[in-house]
Amino acid sequence: MSRGQAAEVKSRTTKSRLLPAPGKPKPADVGAGLVTGLFSIPEGMAYASIAGFNPVAGLYAGIVPAIVGSLTARTVLMVTTLTSAIALTSQNVLRQAGLDPRNTGHLATLTLLAGLVMLLMGVLRLGAVMSFVSHAVMTGFSTGIALQIVTGVLKDATGYRPHGHNRLYQVGDWLAHIGRWQLAATLVAVATVVVWALARKVRRLEPVALLVAMIVVGAAVAALGTHVELVRDIAHIPAALPTFSAPDLSVVPQVLGGAVAVALVALAQAASIGSSVPNPDGSRSSVNGDFAAQGLANLAGGLFQALPSGGSLSRTGVAVSAGARTRWAGILSGVLLALVVLVCASLAERVPMPVIGGLILVVGGELIWGKRHDILLVLRTSPLSSAAMVLTFLATTQLPLQQAIVLGAVLSLLLYCAQAARQSRFLALTRDPQGHWHLSDPPDRLPPGDVTVLYYAGTSFFAELPRVEQALPRADGAHGAVLILVVRGAPDVPSSTMAKVIRRHARELDRQGGRLILAGVSPGLARILRMTGVDRDLGPGGIVPAEGAVFEPLDRALADARSWAAARSGRTPDGTAGHRTPPGPPT
């Protein structure tokens, strides 16, 4: 390969990392795009209607945002569109601001601002914040979102709308009022699930089982004249594409804070899609890339009458279940939706809502079932992780989603702090005659006239130190004893509690005629010890800097400790006066 060819390959590789190319669509992507686009008609309109918006705005959220989001997302199969959580959060923001949710200027402003926040978070690489949300919390959050998807279509599937803001209560109310379910709607939903299940058993039909169920049952409902709710009962679908919508800049101060909340809800929902739906081509997804993609999708959609959008777990699940193989599935879902709106708006209005309800129940059930391994893993890990997962799940089903996200973040922080405090400890280092170091539990009491080496394994988090300090060997009667603490792995900036622990133990050893030495001290830690005056409590030679080979600071500290202990006990530094000292390095 010539240098020019190599440079061209390198250039192409770099560009592919920055701008993921769509490649060629697979045949299955066309079917998946059509299914997802058709789903966007009733589902998007229903979500918008429930939140008090113009249902057509929910429909349009499946066109431009879906195309732009799928073109730019680093999670290949993620579909960007309106979700129930985003719709409800947007409604709450506009209501608190005293604005009309059906005003296109107000909607455009909120959508554009939310998109700007998402884009900035992606550009500033703030997706790393999601790394601090524990797996247990994300499992509870994702499962709660899946339950929200299921409860959102119970009315469509059975004709009975459950009451209550609590999602779990809604499920209970729905089951308790089984006698009020509409027979026709329920039978249509059940038939949809049955046809879907039968289609999945046929290998060639498995990728398009959702589409087969929608067409077959929808045609049967029309042929039999079954009286059930149709899409046109929600709203009329105009045979026209979305037009330009100018934002109302005068309301920016009123919705700016709310736009941040909408963005966080959307990003939190989408954060779990990358791990739940890996890229079929084996490439790695990027949370920051997905943040930026959703921002671009909202910046484009906000100018064309779309509601705020984000990565949709339900719509992504529909695409995957329908056989999506590349990002073309999401792109085509927007393109085909636009064509359906232009050409077949009257036919799309005749799709039975119980059919949509039945298929969404299938998708939501698959999402919940797919989390069973993660749920069992968390339950088997620790009681703390299990409690965090359950609390996040309950919060997601009972609280506004933005509050559930904050609670989940707090739970993740508390979980980390508890684990850090529990895992931190001191370990004793002893060296055999061959010069090999071994780990063991620290002694209960420092032997007088001897040298003890302890290694601090922890994070220097203040909550752990009271318990860890109790594990230090007692200093009473430790005349001539030297305690060496190896702190090479400790952070550069210890807490003030850590400084107090070191000072307290150094003074206690000094009163008993002993000494404390810190080995492997980094420059940053040494500076902090000098600033806090701890170096004066340790005395000359009490701080051995982390210089040279890994064990060189410990060797220097051992040499100084033996000389000091020998001078106090009247022995020679090699320990020949009868007291046990750690053997020196092999010659």
Disulfide bonds with the S-S distance in Angstrom:
none
